[in-house]
Amino acid sequence: MLAALTSFAAVERVALLSRHGERERLIKHHTTLDEAGADSSRYGGPALLASGLGQLSRVGQALREVYLSPTCAPEACLAGTGVLERADVHAESSGLVRTLDTAAVLLGRLSPPRGGGPPQTVFSRAEAEDYVLRGYAADKCAALTRSLREWYSSAAFREQEEASAALRREAAAALRQAETQAAALEEEEGRGDGDEGGSGEAEIPLRDWWNAWDALSTSPQPLLPPEAMRRAEALIAWLEAHKFTAAPRSHLCGGALLSALLDHLTAPLDAPRLLYFSAHYPSLLCLLGALGLSTDSGLPADRWLSERLIAPASVLAFELHSAAEAAPPSYHLQLWLLNSTQLAAEGSNASAVAAARRRGGGGGGWVRLELPCGAAGEARRCDEAAVALRGAPPAAAPPPPLRVPSASAAASAFCEACGSTAENMAACARRGGGEGQCVGSGVVGLASGVAAAALLLLAAGGLRWSRQGGGRRARPVTNTLAAHSALEPKSSEMAVSAAAAPVAHA
């Protein structure tokens, strides 16, 4: 294992996907996942807290030490100069306050602009059109909503309802008491409205547990004893992992993001070396589920998904490494989780982290995650040698076309797999699918396509390099978003609709 690790010397590309930092309270609908903040009238949703800014600063520094520090280990260095050129970074965020601010803080710490230059540009889509980072949210995907409703009626869900009833009653009592005390204080200070406060619920429904957990975890004062809080976190981790990592839901909400990730890893040589997505914990879970890392896999390596929620400001890091000496050149992928909670507890020691990573282990908040390998549907893991990606990139490549070839097709694939209603038909058509491709065809395309892509081009046999539209582009052998050939882009010059294209934030 060590020999396999050390034979891959250089990191060629890195893709980072972060959860935003700690924020104000957020309320979500259990099925449609529509959300409102502490002040539902606030544009852009709940804001980051000061503690969240501190988290992001630490995480940005930890990323800098691994990828950009003059003392970074050769096998992880993107640029030992401490700075990445703006052209070497592509950053996207969901269009909400908490993620846009997260991107600004984290990127500013990771790669500060030189000489007072402009900050890194961050692109985003309008919420209604964001099927890449927030395909799970706001009832965008009818098939996902149906699947959640069905799961809430399943035997496994009912068993958890029975097992967690006492905890949910304890939480309801604690929240009711806190609301009553807050209302009494407001009344005493002349700010009350005569409402005694309190939800009146004797037991919080399991499907609404997110809202209870968020109230507990964002409260300035502890509302439950430490042991009860640990059980509360385990329950929310179980609930959210089953929502977003289990098939077919993970393919519906994570397929487009997986496609974007693979496009980055297989792009021409002159494409940005660092891809960054500022997103949400469901975005991370959906992507992991689309990759095959799921609470339903039955593998010990995936058990953590249903034991603890991905902490605010944590980051998934995909690293594409090249072999030090290989003919033809070989590539492999490593997946890491930078856990912000562990980072705060352990601190960051650059040399110790580099040594641990070289051994295939973690430390300083870094945790190695095992990638699936083998044929689609096989629940097994493999070592570094088995996950080698073979295929040499071209020696030189002209600049890629200004228009993105796959975004429109990916959007129409999302619409087709998710199904359509009269309300969202127009949005689907704007995304490039047209009415014929938006009529609901179920989840077969995303479910089978992402699984068959398995995983990260491994079972498919590597990359296929081709010349299209005047530029050489690497393309996955298997379409990761949908299995239907009808959903493949017909030309590398396919334009992205204005509705689907991200907009820039300076």
C-alpha positions in Angstrom: 0.0 0.0 0.0 2.8 2.4 0.9 4.7 1.6 -2.3 1.6 2.4 -4.3 1.1 5.7 -2.5 4.6 6.9 -2.9 4.7 6.1 -6.6 2.2 8.9 -7.3 4.2 12.0 -6.7 2.4 15.1 -8.0 -1.0 16.4 -7.5 -2.4 17.7 -10.9 -5.8 18.9 -9.9 -7.8 19.5 -6.7 -11.6 19.8 -6.3 -12.9 21.2 -3.0 -16.5 21.1 -1.8 -17.2 22.9 1.4 -20.1 23.2 3.8 -20.7 26.8 4.9 -19.6 28.0 8.3 -21.8 28.2 11.4 -24.9 30.4 10.8 -28.1 31.6 12.3 -31.0 29.2 12.7 -32.5 27.7 9.6 -36.0 26.1 9.3 -36.8 23.6 6.5 -39.8 21.7 5.3 -39.2 18.0 5.9 -40.2 16.9 2.4 -40.0 19.8 -0.1 -36.9 21.1 1.7 -38.1 24.7 1.3 -36.3 26.8 3.9 -36.6 30.0 5.9 -34.2 31.7 8.2 -34.5 33.2 11.6 -35.9 36.2 9.7 -37.8 34.7 6.8 -38.0 38.0 5.1 -34.2 38.4 4.8 -33.0 38.2 1.3 -30.4 35.4 0.8 -31.2 33.4 3.9 -29.5 33.2 7.3 -26.1 34.8 7.7 -22.9 33.4 9.0 -22.1 33.8 12.7 -18.8 35.2 14.0 -17.9 31.7 15.1 -18.4 30.6 11.5 -16.0 33.1 10.2 -13.4 31.8 12.6 -14.0 28.2 11.5 -13.5 29.2 7.8 -10.3 31.1 8.5 -8.8 28.0 10.2 -10.0 25.7 7.4 -8.6 28.1 4.7 -5.2 28.2 6.5 -5.2 24.4 6.8 -5.9 24.0 3.1 -3.2 26.5 2.3 -0.6 24.6 4.3 -1.3 21.4 2.4 -1.7 22.8 -1.2 0.1 26.2 -1.4 2.6 26.6 1.4 6.3 26.9 0.4 6.8 24.0 2.8 4.0 21.8 1.5 4.8 18.1 0.7 5.6 17.6 -3.0 2.9 15.0 -3.5 0.2 17.5 -2.4 1.6 20.9 -3.7 -0.5 22.7 -6.2 1.8 25.8 -6.0 4.6 26.1 -3.5 4.7 29.8 -4.1 1.8 30.4 -1.8 -0.4 31.9 -4.6 -2.5 30.4 -7.4 -3.1 32.6 -10.4 -6.7 33.7 -10.8 -6.9 31.7 -14.1 -5.9 28.5 -12.1 -9.0 28.7 -9.9 -12.7 28.2 -10.8 -15.0 28.9 -7.9 -18.8 28.4 -7.7 -21.3 29.0 -4.8 -24.9 28.6 -4.3 -26.6 32.0 -4.4 -27.2 32.4 -0.7 -25.6 34.7 1.8 -24.0 32.0 3.9 -22.3 30.2 1.0 -21.2 33.3 -0.8 -19.6 34.7 2.4 -18.1 31.3 3.0 -16.4 31.4 -0.4 -15.1 34.9 0.2 -13.5 34.0 3.6 -12.2 30.6 2.7 -10.7 31.6 -0.7 -9.2 34.8 0.9 -7.4 32.7 3.4 -6.4 29.9 1.0 -5.0 32.1 -1.7 -5.0 35.8 -0.9 -4.9 38.2 -3.9 -1.5 39.6 -4.6 -0.6 43.2 -4.2 -4.1 44.4 -3.4 -5.5 42.8 -6.5 -9.2 41.8 -6.9 -10.5 38.8 -4.9 -11.1 35.6 -6.7 -14.3 35.6 -8.8 -17.1 33.4 -7.5 -19.9 32.3 -9.8 -23.4 31.3 -8.7 -26.8 30.5 -10.2 -30.2 31.8 -9.2 -31.7 29.5 -6.6 -34.5 28.4 -8.9 -32.0 27.3 -11.5 -29.3 25.8 -9.2 -29.6 22.1 -10.0 -25.9 21.5 -9.4 -25.4 22.5 -5.8 -29.0 22.7 -4.6 -30.8 20.2 -6.8 -32.2 18.8 -3.5 -33.8 22.0 -2.3 -37.1 23.9 -2.8 -39.0 21.0 -4.4 -36.9 21.3 -7.6 -37.0 17.5 -8.2 -40.5 15.9 -8.1 -39.0 12.4 -8.0 -36.9 13.3 -5.0 -39.9 14.6 -3.2 -41.9 11.5 -3.9 -39.0 9.3 -2.8 -38.8 11.1 0.5 -42.5 10.7 1.1 -42.3 7.0 0.4 -39.3 6.6 2.8 -41.2 8.4 5.6 -43.7 5.5 5.3 -41.1 2.7 5.3 -40.6 0.1 8.0 -37.0 1.3 8.7 -38.3 4.8 9.3 -41.1 3.6 11.6 -38.6 1.5 13.6 -36.5 4.6 14.2 -39.6 6.6 15.2 -40.2 4.0 18.0 -36.6 3.9 19.0 -36.2 7.6 19.2 -39.5 8.6 20.8 -38.1 9.2 24.3 -35.3 11.5 23.0 -37.7 13.5 20.9 -40.1 14.0 23.8 -37.1 15.2 25.9 -36.1 17.6 23.2 -39.6 18.9 22.8 -39.8 19.6 26.5 -36.5 21.4 26.5 -37.4 23.6 23.5 -40.8 24.4 24.9 -39.2 25.5 28.2 -36.6 27.7 26.3 -39.4 29.3 24.2 -41.5 30.0 27.3 -38.5 31.6 29.1 -37.6 33.7 26.1 -41.2 34.9 25.8 -41.3 35.8 29.4 -38.1 37.7 29.2 -39.4 39.7 26.2 -42.7 40.4 28.0 -40.7 41.7 31.0 -38.6 44.0 28.8 -41.7 45.3 27.0 -40.9 43.5 23.8 -43.4 40.7 24.0 -46.7 40.3 22.2 -48.6 38.4 24.9 -47.8 35.0 23.5 -46.6 32.6 26.2 -44.3 30.9 23.7 -43.7 27.2 23.3 -44.6 24.9 20.5 -47.0 22.8 22.6 -45.7 19.6 21.0 -45.3 16.7 23.4 -43.1 14.9 20.9 -41.3 16.2 17.8 -42.1 14.1 14.7 -39.0 12.3 13.4 -39.5 13.8 9.9 -39.2 17.3 11.5 -36.2 16.4 13.6 -34.0 18.7 11.5 -35.7 21.8 12.8 -35.5 20.6 16.4 -31.8 19.8 15.9 -31.0 23.1 14.4 -32.7 24.9 17.3 -30.7 22.8 19.8 -27.4 23.3 18.0 -27.7 27.0 17.3 -29.0 27.9 20.8 -26.5 30.1 22.7 -27.1 28.1 25.8 -27.1 24.2 26.1 -30.7 23.0 26.1 -29.9 19.3 26.6 -27.4 17.4 28.7 -24.2 16.4 26.8 -25.2 12.7 26.4 -28.6 13.7 25.1 -27.0 16.1 22.6 -24.8 13.3 21.4 -27.8 11.1 20.8 -29.6 14.0 19.1 -26.7 14.4 16.7 -26.6 10.7 16.0 -30.3 10.8 15.2 -30.0 13.8 12.8 -27.0 12.1 11.1 -29.1 9.0 10.6 -32.0 10.9 9.2 -30.0 13.1 6.8 -27.7 10.4 5.6 -30.7 8.2 4.7 -32.3 11.2 3.0 -29.4 12.1 0.8 -26.9 9.2 0.4 -29.4 6.4 -0.3 -30.3 5.5 -3.9 -32.1 6.7 -5.9 -32.2 10.0 -4.0 -28.5 10.5 -4.0 -28.4 10.1 -7.8 -31.1 12.7 -8.2 -29.5 15.3 -6.0 -25.9 14.5 -6.6 -25.6 13.3 -10.2 -25.2 16.8 -11.7 -22.5 17.7 -9.1 -20.6 14.5 -9.8 -20.8 15.2 -13.5 -19.3 18.7 -12.9 -16.5 17.2 -10.7 -15.6 14.6 -13.4 -15.6 17.3 -16.1 -13.0 19.2 -14.0 -10.8 16.2 -13.4 -10.8 15.3 -17.1 -10.6 18.8 -18.6 -7.7 19.9 -20.9 -4.3 20.7 -19.4 -4.8 24.4 -19.4 -8.0 24.3 -17.4 -8.0 25.6 -13.8 -6.1 23.4 -11.4 -8.3 24.2 -8.5 -12.1 23.8 -8.5 -14.0 25.1 -5.5 -17.7 24.7 -4.7 -19.2 26.5 -1.7 -22.2 24.5 -0.8 -24.3 22.8 1.9 -24.2 19.6 3.9 -26.9 18.0 1.6 -24.7 18.8 -1.4 -21.8 16.9 0.2 -24.0 14.0 1.2 -25.6 13.8 -2.2 -22.2 13.7 -3.9 -20.9 11.0 -1.6 -24.1 9.0 -2.2 -23.8 9.4 -6.0 -20.2 8.0 -5.7 -21.5 5.0 -3.8 -20.4 6.1 -0.3 -23.8 5.5 1.4 -25.3 4.6 4.7 -27.0 1.7 2.9 -23.7 0.2 1.6 -23.3 -1.9 4.8 -19.6 -1.2 4.8 -17.8 -0.2 8.1 -16.0 2.6 6.3 -19.3 4.3 5.6 -20.8 3.9 9.1 -19.7 7.4 10.1 -22.3 8.9 7.7 -25.2 7.8 10.0 -23.3 8.6 13.2 -22.4 12.3 12.9 -23.4 15.1 10.6 -20.7 16.8 8.4 -19.7 19.8 10.5 -20.0 23.4 9.4 -17.0 24.6 7.4 -15.8 21.1 6.7 -14.4 20.3 3.2 -14.4 17.3 0.8 -11.1 17.4 -1.2 -10.7 15.3 -4.3 -7.0 15.1 -5.4 -6.0 13.9 -8.8 -2.4 12.5 -8.6 0.0 11.5 -11.4 2.6 8.8 -11.3 6.1 9.9 -10.7 7.5 7.7 -13.5 5.1 5.8 -15.6 4.7 5.0 -19.3 2.0 5.7 -20.3 1.3 8.2 -17.5 -1.1 7.0 -14.8 -3.4 8.9 -12.5 -5.3 8.1 -9.3 -7.7 9.8 -7.1 -7.7 10.4 -3.4 -10.7 11.6 -1.4 -10.2 13.5 1.9 -12.5 15.1 4.5 -11.1 18.1 6.3 -13.2 18.0 9.5 -13.5 21.5 11.0 -14.3 20.2 14.4 -11.3 17.9 14.6 -9.1 20.7 13.1 -10.2 23.0 16.0 -9.5 20.3 18.6 -6.2 19.0 17.1 -4.7 22.1 15.5 -2.8 22.1 12.3 0.8 20.9 12.2 1.9 21.0 8.5 4.8 18.6 8.8 2.8 16.1 10.9 -0.1 16.2 8.5 2.1 15.7 5.5 3.8 12.7 7.1 0.4 11.2 8.0 -1.0 11.8 4.6 2.0 10.2 3.0 1.3 7.0 5.0 -2.3 7.1 3.8 -3.6 8.3 7.2 -4.9 11.5 8.6 -4.4 14.1 11.3 -4.9 17.8 12.0 -8.5 17.4 11.0 -7.8 15.4 7.8 -9.5 12.1 7.4 -9.0 9.7 4.4 -12.2 8.4 2.9 -12.2 5.1 0.9 -13.5 5.4 -2.6 -15.6 2.6 -4.1 -14.1 0.6 -7.0 -15.0 -2.2 -9.3 -18.1 -2.8 -11.4 -21.2 -0.9 -10.7 -23.1 -2.2 -7.7 -20.2 -4.1 -6.2 -19.9 -3.2 -2.5 -16.1 -3.5 -2.2 -13.1 -1.3 -1.8 -9.7 -1.2 -3.4 -6.2 0.0 -2.8 -4.3 2.8 -4.6 -3.0 0.5 -7.4 -6.5 -0.6 -8.3 -7.8 3.0 -8.6 -5.2 4.1 -11.0 -6.7 6.2 -13.8 -4.8 5.4 -17.0 -4.6 7.6 -20.1 -2.2 10.4 -20.9 -3.4 13.9 -21.3 -2.3 15.7 -24.4 1.0 17.4 -24.5 -0.6 20.7 -25.3 -4.1 21.9 -25.6 -5.6 25.1 -27.1 -7.9 27.2 -24.8 -11.3 25.5 -24.3 -14.4 27.0 -26.1 -16.0 29.9 -24.3 -19.3 28.1 -24.2 -19.6 25.1 -21.9 -20.6 22.0 -23.9 -22.2 19.9 -21.2 -24.1 22.2 -18.9 -27.3 22.4 -21.0 -27.4 18.6 -21.5 -26.8 18.1 -17.8 -29.7 20.4 -16.9 -32.1 18.7 -19.2 -31.0 15.3 -17.8 -31.8 16.5 -14.3 -35.2 17.7 -15.5 -36.0 14.4 -17.2 -34.9 12.2 -14.4 -36.7 14.3 -11.8 -40.0 14.6 -13.7 -41.9 17.8 -14.5 -45.1 19.5 -13.6 -46.9 22.4 -15.2 -45.2 24.7 -12.7 -41.7 23.8 -13.5 -42.0 23.0 -17.2 -40.9 26.5 -18.3 -37.9 26.4 -16.0 -36.9 23.0 -17.5 -37.2 24.4 -21.0 -35.1 27.4 -20.1 -32.4 25.0 -18.9 -32.1 23.6 -22.4 -34.1 20.4 -22.4 -37.2 21.6 -24.2 -40.7 20.2 -23.5 -39.9 16.8 -24.9 -37.0 16.1 -22.5 -38.7 17.5 -19.4 -41.7 15.2 -19.2 -41.2 12.9 -16.2 -39.4 9.7 -17.1 -38.6 8.6 -13.5 -35.2 8.2 -11.9 -33.8 5.4 -14.1 -31.4 7.6 -16.0 -29.7 9.1 -13.1 -29.7 6.1 -10.9 -28.2 3.7 -13.5 -26.0 6.3 -15.2 -24.2 7.5 -12.0 -23.8 3.9 -10.7 -22.5 2.7 -14.1 -19.9 5.5 -14.2 -18.3 3.8 -11.2 -16.8 5.1 -10.0 -14.7 7.9 -11.1 -14.0 6.3 -14.4 -12.4 3.3 -12.8 -14.6 0.4 -14.0 -15.1 2.2 -17.3 -11.4 1.9 -18.1 -10.1 5.4 -17.9 -10.5 8.5 -20.1 -11.1 8.9 -23.7 -9.4 11.9 -25.3 -11.0 13.3 -28.4 -11.0 16.4 -30.6 -14.3 18.2 -30.7 -15.1 21.8 -31.7 -11.5 22.7 -32.4 -10.3 21.9 -28.9 -9.1 18.7 -27.3 -11.2 17.7 -24.3 -11.1 14.7 -22.0 -14.5 13.1 -21.6 -15.6 10.3 -19.3 -16.2 7.0 -21.2 -19.6 6.8 -19.5 -22.0 9.7 -19.1 -22.2 10.2 -15.4 -25.5 12.0 -15.3 -27.7 9.7 -17.4 -27.3 6.5 -19.2 -29.5 7.5 -22.2 -27.5 8.4 -25.2 -30.2 10.9 -26.1 -29.0 13.0 -23.2 -25.4 13.3 -24.4 -24.4 16.7 -25.8 -24.6 16.6 -29.6 -21.8 19.1 -30.1 -19.1 20.7 -28.0 -20.5 24.0 -29.2 -23.9 23.5 -27.5 -24.7 26.8 -25.8 -25.8 27.2 -22.2 -29.1 28.9 -21.6 -28.9 32.2 -19.8 -31.0 30.7 -17.0 -28.6 27.8 -16.4 -25.3 29.7 -16.7 -23.7 30.9 -13.4 -23.2 34.6 -12.8 -20.0 36.1 -11.4 -19.5 37.8 -8.0 -16.4 40.0 -7.8 
